[in-house]
Amino acid sequence: MNPEQILAHLKRLSSTLTPRQIATLAGVFVAVVGLVAGSAYWINTPSYTLLYSGLDAESAAAVITRLKDDKVPYVLDDGGTAVRVPVERVDELRLNMASEGLPTTGRIGFEVFDRTAFGTTEFLEQVNFRRGLEGELARTISTIAEIASARVHIAPAKDSLFTEDVQQAKASVVLKLRSKRPLAASTVAGIAGLVAGSVESLRPESVVILDTFGRPLSQVVMSDEEAAAGLPVERQQKLERDLSAKVVALIEPVAGVGHVRANVSVRLTGNSEEQTEERWDPTTVIRSRQSTSDSGGGPASVGIAGARANAVPGLNQTPRGVVASPPPVLAGRSTETVNYEVNKLTRHTLAPPGQLARLSVAVIVDDEHTVAKDDASGQPEATSKPRSPEDIERIQRLVAAAIGLDPARGDQVTVENIAFDEAPGDATPDAQSWWRRIPPQLQNSAPQLVRLVGVLLLTTLAFTMVLRPMVRAAFPADAGSSGLQLPSSFAQPVRSVADLEGEIEARLDAGLAPPSPEAQRLPALTKRIAKKATEEPELMARLVRSLLVDEER
């Protein structure tokens, strides 16, 4: 159909419609075109997903520059700290930027030496080395899961000929945490040891660690002696945390992860105590013994003085009235010295403040949960029941052995079985598990599918709620029909060209004029003229000759 015929049909159609109907059709046409164009634009709009988040200004600028060079569309979010890219290119962009060392987190590392300038002085090389070391340490610390970013500042040691002028190396670290909770003491100690091990002549206690909220984190890194001497509060908190973690780690394999709660209360001594004790053992021990013995012999000097007394002994002359001399007497001396030792015990006791005085532990254990398969539905069903007294007793013995319970000191352990209150939010992971089981390809195309479904619903609502009522209002229906009141030319049944030609020939044979000029059909007349020319060629020649003569006149 050529354009002239289309215009003719449009004119004929417009002549049978009212201005209101024409305006309605034009509005419907514009609405349909706008709806199709808007749907196509919305469907073809790329879905953006997160590429990087938590970037500083320098890192975000470097990433955006790289995206502009690759002509990749992007969207900034969270005040310029997050960058979003089309979902189908996120993996490719992450790999490409990782190969180029992006994002750099705004800190330059040892790549500062990749571009060496001519005439660099020794002082400038030392400054660049310190900058590179600070950047590398910051990057390494940022790889810890709990830390989002880090900044490191190093004050190197200064040597001197005089001992009093020597300055030790110092360092300070500022951490941006992913959560508002402070870091664990072991993590802080590890960061201090990492920095101290990377800088010459730097001790871990010379590393000051802060977070972005201004809270000092390095003060918890201390020995037990230092904590007992001057910081009993920190020592108490450290003991409570360590004992609670120990109890939970011991009971969780039995009760299940998240089904144990432990609270430890530690009381420390606040005053120092010094005591000296001496003890004497009443049982004596012989340490040494010494004995001395002297002996000697001769006649005893007895008798009457005079000549007879001086006579030679042995004569058997015993005058009358004289007493005989006795036999000689032996002389001797014996001495013994014994030394005894007495045991003595001297004890000097010094108890600094912060010693453990009493320990109280409270443990709550959840009910015993079991998963059984339902016979009716075949689905796994979770059930719970209270724990038996034997289980509670065994858990109590385990806790007492783990914390080193001392009844003489007044320590106590309490273990109770209390059912935990499961919040409605606990079902969230189960609700999300079905989404995680979907392949990543379908997850990435999910926004496109949602948009397509949204376009279909919007189109259906537009046709049923807006366009159809407008058409019905412009073309009212008959009383006996539910369709639209169309023009008569559309209401008549469609006839073929052969039917139209037969009708025209019948009228011409009967000598009747067509009912209207519109009823004439050029193909039928042409066919009839061709038939006459074949039957009566002379008549047709005269007719053509007369027509030519009339035109010349």
Secondary structure, 3 states (H helix, E strand, C coil): CCHHHHHHHHHHHHHCCCHHHHHHHHHHHHHHHHHHHHHHHHHHCCCEEEEECCCCHHHHHHHHHHHHHCCCCCEEECCCCEEEEEHHHHHHHHHHHHHCCCCCCCCCCHHHHCCCCCCCCHHHHHHHHHHHHHHHHHHHHHCCCCEEEEEEEEECCECCCCHHHCECCEEEEEEEECCCCCCCHHHHHHHHHHHHHHCCCCCHHHEEEEECCCCECHHHCCCHHHHHHHCHHHHHHHHHHHHHHHHHHHHHHHHCCCCEEEEEEEEECCCCEEEEEEEEEEEEEEEEEEEEEEEECCCCCCCCCCCCCCCCCCCCCCCCCCCCCCCCCCEEEEEEEEEEEEEEEEEEEEECCCCEEEEEEEEEECCEEEEEECCCCCCEEEEEECCCHHHHHHHHHHHHHHHCCCHHHCCEEEEEECCCCCCHHHHHHHHHHHHHCCCHHHHHHHHHHHHHHHHHHHHHHHHHHHHHHHHHHHCCCCCCCCCCCCCHHHHCCCCCHHHHHHHHHHHHHCCCCCCCHHHCCHHHHHHHHHHHHHHCHHHHHHHHHHHHHHHHC
